Amino acid sequence: MSGVPKPLTSKMIVLGVTGSIAAFKAPHIVTSLRSLGAKVLVVMTENATRFVTPLTFETLSGSEVIVTMWPEKKTGVASVEDALAGDDHLEHVHLAEAADLVIVAPATANIIGKMANGLADDFLSTELLAMTCPVVIAPAMNVRMMGSDPVVRNLESLRRRGVTVVESETGRLASGAVGKGRLADADRIVEVAVGLLLPEQDLAGRRVVVTAGPTEEPIDPVRHIGNPSTGRMGFAVAERALRRGADVVLVSGPTALAPPEGVRFVPVRTTQEMRDAVMNELPDLDLLVMAAAPSDYRPAEVARHKIKKDLERLVLGFVRTPDILSDVAAAKRDEQGVVGFALETENEIKNARKKLEEKALDVIVVNNPNTDGAGFAADTNVAIILGRSGSEESPGMLSKADLADVLLSRAVEELGWGNDAE
């Protein structure tokens, strides 16, 4: 087995360990990453050393552990400079440039707050502020802290900035309370890390078109009807498809999001514009993911001037907008894949199956906005994924990025693309 290449060879991973009882699980993360060939450099906060000694991590990682801004030289293990640069002996201040990935596990409410607000008062928070590589955090704390407004806001802020959050598990905590706050399984954290460093390239050579966001249907020059879609789900699908090797086109209605670097971005406003953009891309696409929430109706007439509020009541007539999925179903080739979304508040599976058949979909993602953790503005989603083969998958509450990976994997399987090399 010694001749078998290890997937993370040449990768440098920084593991930040903070002051939580869950720190006792962090050594397993080190050994797992090392078994995959990665160099692991551990950075601990002062409070973390009260739960696990630096010597434990030095023994497992084979490298000096950093606790303060001015660490003393250790003996018996590689120096920070050696761990970072081999014979080059770079100074440890270059850690932010050398790291391929940072994992903070466990991540306390304190370090999450520092990261979200740009605070840097110790080595770990300083390095996190300087890092440009992917960052993974695995929160662990008391259930009341986990659900507190400041922690929820800080986690939302980090997700929006691209930090990958490995959701805490629900169970019995160290305090004896039962709820969400337990550190995710160490193997799950490593799995996420590997996925970020070595994303599956099962979409290489494929063109994927993703729709995202709401559409706006004008009433007059200053008013429109729409919906509260943020576009986060579609943008997450575009980013994950890009990571998996696809040539990605993102067609989006108005949102506050910046498109992922590397995608071709097509901004639209109305449902008709979105329909036209999708149909324009249809001849050359391999997979269409319709994650947008286009308006079903538009005003029958659009006023040329701002409507004055002279009337007590304003009555508007509405007409149907184009059904983009129906138009796609009528025009697409058999080998082209389509993923649709269904927002249902009752009879979710039955209604979604009906839509899957009527729109000739390969996969449909159905969710109920009344479910905790779902809905337009949430950073997470709770969905059921149905395939044309009859498959049904309920992955539970996931970040929208993780759900994007699940639905893309389901599409690859339904379309048989994983068997191309056979």
Summary of the structure (lengths in Angstrom):
residues: 422
radius of gyration: 24.4
end to end distance: 25.7
largest distance: 83.4
contacts: 1384
relative contact order: 0.09
helix: 36%
strand: 24%
